[in-house]
Amino acid sequence: MSNFPGDSPRKSALSPMFGSRSNIFASNAGAGPAFGGFGGGGGGGDDDNIFDRIRKMEMEQKQDDFSIEQDTSTRGLLPLSSSKFMFSGSQGSRMGISQAPPTPQEIITRLNDDPYLVRGLVSGENFSLDDVYRYFTSLPGELFNAALTELTEQMRKLSIIDSISSNMGQLQDVEISIPALENTLTSAFVGKQIIIWYNVPMAKALFSPTHKWRVEPGKGIVGRAAERQKRRILSNPKESEWYNAESDSKFFESVTCVVCSPIADPLTHQLIAVVTVTAKSAWTAFDTLLMDHAESKLPHLLATLKISASRIRSTLAILSSATGAELKQRPLISNACQSLKSALNCEVAQIFFVNWQRGALEFYGSGVGKKQRLPLAQGGIAAFVAQDGNLVNIPVASQHPHFSKIVDDEYRSRPVIAAPMINESSANHEIFGVAVARGKRGSMTFTEHDAISLESLSAVIARTLSNFQRYRSDVLNLKRVLTAQDHYIELLTTAESLSSVINKDQLFEMIMLRSRKLVSADRCSLFTTDRNREYLLSKVASGTNRSIVLPISHGIAGHVATTGQLLNIPDAYEDPRFNKDVDLSTGYRTKSILCVPIIGRAEQVIGVTQMINKTGEATQFTPGDVDLMKAFNVFCGIALSNAKSFR
């Protein structure tokens, strides 16, 4: 007998069909492992045992099963001899068919190789209680026990899959949800390992949050399954053409079978994940049935998961630690200057960068110290070379017409040589810097050979620095994108949380906590308007225990509430609308304020969020903070309106 579902006979050829009584069966199916009060072997059990009731029905009807089987003229009936389950005591044996009775283990194997008793529940086809009844009444006590136990176990596993959506519905974080989902599926696929490989298109990878392992699309068993986007059963996977030792040996080296099931978004049809099920025993038809059932549940569930904010923060941390040194210009500039000093035998070397938009020079070097910025007009010889585009070699620096006391004075009587650095990858070969060497050791001037050396070195340094600047720009842009994505994921997560809270006090606390975290504010207050719009009421002021009642025309919050216009104030003490009394009484110093209105369903202002004192590197709230709070307050308005409706 094949271990794979495609080799199983059709259900219609296996069992009699006496009409559907699925409602009777379904009323017991939801009872979990006990399966509606199913009792012990041979039909024993309490009065609620479904098979006892069926047996009583049989006794009451007093029908002769043998004559029914022979009545082939009755529409819809198939002779029981067509079933592959022929046991002693069955109608088939009454017909003189001689067959050795199976063992309990064979019963279990057959029910897994052809789970026709429960297939209808999964496929949606008509489920026949008569099939179940006839099958079980053909079995003696020991075999009855084995079959009933196995059928109950099959129903238990199906019910676990059914419960996935309800049990996992509150989990939205990939890192939390996927391991929990794997544990749930493992309890259904007993003795097998489940791994969910989450698709991360931006990273061009399939990632296992549980095992912290990534594979590339198209590579190895998981990667090939992702490309194919169709379930694949691999017996002896190590011999498969899909097998790749580098990506697969950790998970599929010693298993008998691996099943790869790609899961696609039901709306976009884009790949969400690949589910792998590995086993050290054969894959059965019931396993396939169970996988069918799981695949009907997983797409909608996995489609709701989001890359967690914590993962994005981790990515940022890894990115910073991996590139932090490379993003600092000074070490790279110092190395370039040391190379120039060595090659030209000079006393000091400098690299100047040209900021054409600002009309300025930015420079480092062993003779300058920390980074400085000067207008081009004060940039001396280096600024001239940047604008002229030609090398300068002069024995006395002060004799050059563009000599600058700010930049050139320290080596005013010494020779100087300077060459432009050109960005050859730019469209117009833009000059972006100048290499300068000062004070030739052992000589009064730089030679022609020095000039050739400087031009050659400048070209090499230009390529290095332009690549670096492009790389740094890409990394910083990626950081900004990840940070923005982090904020908006947190915003959406907060919106979902707010929508489920109807207790006003709890809602106030949640809004304050989440909004302060969202824009990195030190403190925050939430004001709501009273019914007559005469006062602003605050039950929560984050960072204090004070409750505040203000006239609606009073202060910064009152201005925002009456006008509906947000305010982003860099220094509250410079704004005449700010009341310093609270600061004076508490000793707290309010500086930056971001105050944003909350609009209700009637397009009226129903409240105001007031963020106080931006923390971190910034000293005031940014345009990005403004956008986040405007979006956040949309959800606050919906949540506050809902809370009022439930009062």
Sequence and secondary structure as in RCSB ss.txt:
>XXXX:A:sequence
MSNFPGDSPRKSALSPMFGSRSNIFASNAGAGPAFGGFGGGGGGGDDDNIFDRIRKMEMEQKQDDFSIEQDTSTR
GLLPLSSSKFMFSGSQGSRMGISQAPPTPQEIITRLNDDPYLVRGLVSGENFSLDDVYRYFTSLPGELFNAALTE
LTEQMRKLSIIDSISSNMGQLQDVEISIPALENTLTSAFVGKQIIIWYNVPMAKALFSPTHKWRVEPGKGIVGRA
AERQKRRILSNPKESEWYNAESDSKFFESVTCVVCSPIADPLTHQLIAVVTVTAKSAWTAFDTLLMDHAESKLPH
LLATLKISASRIRSTLAILSSATGAELKQRPLISNACQSLKSALNCEVAQIFFVNWQRGALEFYGSGVGKKQRLP
LAQGGIAAFVAQDGNLVNIPVASQHPHFSKIVDDEYRSRPVIAAPMINESSANHEIFGVAVARGKRGSMTFTEHD
AISLESLSAVIARTLSNFQRYRSDVLNLKRVLTAQDHYIELLTTAESLSSVINKDQLFEMIMLRSRKLVSADRCS
LFTTDRNREYLLSKVASGTNRSIVLPISHGIAGHVATTGQLLNIPDAYEDPRFNKDVDLSTGYRTKSILCVPIIG
RAEQVIGVTQMINKTGEATQFTPGDVDLMKAFNVFCGIALSNAKSFR
>XXXX:A:secstr
  SSGGGS  GGGTS      HHHHHHHHTTGGGTTT  SGGG S TT HHHHHHHHHHHHT  HHHHHH TTST
T   GGGSS   TTSHHHHTT       HHHHHHHHHH  HHHHHHHH S   HHHHHHHHHTS HHHHHHHHHH
HHHHHHHHHHHHTHHHHHTT  BHHHHHHHHHHHHHHHSTT EEEEEEEEGGGTEEEETTTTEEE TTSHHHHHH
HHHTS EEEESGGGSTT  HHHHHHHHSS SEEEEEEEE TTT  EEEEEEEEESS   HHHHHHHHHHHHHHHH
HHHT B  HHHHHHHHHHHHHHHTTTT HHHHHHHHHHHHHHHHTEEEEEEEEEETTTTEEEEEETTTEEEEEEE
GGG HHHHHHHHH S EEESSGGGSTT  TTTTGGGTTS EEEEEEE TTSTT  EEEEEEEEEETTSSS  HHH
HHHHHHHHHHHHHHHHHHHHHHHHHHHHHHHHHHHHHHHHHHHHHHHHHT   HHHHHHHHHHHHHHHHTEEEEE
EEEE TTS EEEEEEEETS   EEEETTSHHHHHHHHH   EEES GGGSTT   HHHHHHT     EEEEEEE 
TTSSEEEEEEEEEE SS SS  HHHHHHHHHHHHHHHHHHHHHHHT 
